[in-house]
Amino acid sequence: MRGMPSKLLVASVLAEAVFGQQSHVFQWQPHRHASEGAFALLAGLMASAHGRRVVPVCRRWERHIAMSQAYSARMPEERAPRPDWGLGRYEDMAEQLLPAAQVAVQLADLRPDVRVLDLGCGTGNASLLAAQRGAQVTAIDPAPRLRSVAYERALAADVEIDVLEGEASSVPLPDDSIDVLISVFAIIFCPDAHAAAAEASRVLASAGRLVLTAWLPDRGPIGEKSKATQAMMMTALGAAPAPPGTAWHDPETVASLFGPHGFEITASDHELFYEAPSAEAWFDRSQEHPMTVRGMAMLDRAGRSEVKAAIRERSIDILERGNLDADGFRIADRYRVLVGHR
Ligand SMILES: C[S@@+](CC[C@H](N)C(=O)[O-])C[C@H]1O[C@@H](n2cnc3c(N)ncnc32)[C@H](O)[C@@H]1O
């Protein structure tokens, strides 16, 4: 799709500006030829006039649009992952998780021009780091808004990445097309772990490697807070507790998923730290996390909004007990990096 004529893209932008048929953000950049530039300028002005946001487009983005449309057409609705991580403002948490992406990229031991897949890229933390090291990066995520954020961050950082719609059990890439697959707290959300392992193994070249991160079950106060919140919500909503998911932190489990595809797994444990002026400030900031936004909306819909105050009180108590900083708020969170070689 690299050769998709720019005029076609411009025409589609014009059509959208006029008819408003699609929902993605439109991007425009001056083209090499004057006629294309004039078309693009006109399209950009029209899109702006219709309240659309106009930011630069490059040929890679053309490829993104074309491939995403092809992929959307073949991804059955029921397989599209829920919930949508584009809810709320994941950007804030992503900033706090950046050190984990740095560890993952470091352990990936990237060489220039290596083909990297950042699976579940979110706002693109690992993608940008890998691209800055000279890798050819494909960033995949099911959340449309986060894909746009990742793409815009790459533009701002002046690195090229391909951004595609997809998810771990259905990766829109050919066999053997990737050298290193990185997934920072993302493949762990795939409901079908066996399908995810099969897809990762399919797209990875024979000497390819994997770097995955997963939260430890005894991750610390954040884990305790999540469990307490979940229990309070389930009680309020009269829902049965969710069945345990795949133990992505467990090297034996990961070996049982990837071993049949020829991978050997090693693991190392790491810590992250989150900081804020106070436990209350950190808690209030975290209310924009997509899963929290979703959970609070469920309470509202069920007419149980009053439970939110109890969740806040309990959470702040747990956070204060885990606080490592007498003069402010600093809290540790523990995760594991699993590396697969074959
Ligand atoms: C905790 S965020 C991590 C995002 C990013 N990797 C980072 O380091 O900030 C989880 C990400 O996984 C994505 N995700 C959810 N289900 C997924 C699936 N089945 N396959 C791939 N990614 C998925 C979400 O859209 C979200 O961007």
The ligand as an ORCA input file, in Angstrom:
! r2SCAN-3c Opt
* xyz 0 1
  C      -1.902     -1.179     30.098
  S      -2.085     -0.679     28.443
  C      -0.377     -0.778     27.884
  C      -0.115      0.097     26.704
  C       1.356      0.264     26.317
  N       1.936     -0.990     25.924
  C       2.151      0.929     27.413
  O       3.224      0.426     27.751
  O       1.730      1.975     27.918
  C      -2.845     -2.049     27.687
  C      -2.936     -1.943     26.168
  O      -3.302     -3.219     25.648
  C      -4.215     -3.030     24.612
  N      -4.995     -4.288     24.480
  C      -6.128     -4.653     25.095
  N      -6.526     -5.863     24.664
  C      -5.589     -6.271     23.775
  C      -5.428     -7.426     22.971
  N      -6.329     -8.421     23.000
  N      -4.363     -7.497     22.160
  C      -3.452     -6.491     22.112
  N      -3.552     -5.379     22.844
  C      -4.596     -5.263     23.658
  C      -5.052     -1.846     25.065
  O      -5.756     -1.241     24.008
  C      -3.989     -0.962     25.696
  O      -3.416     -0.083     24.768
*
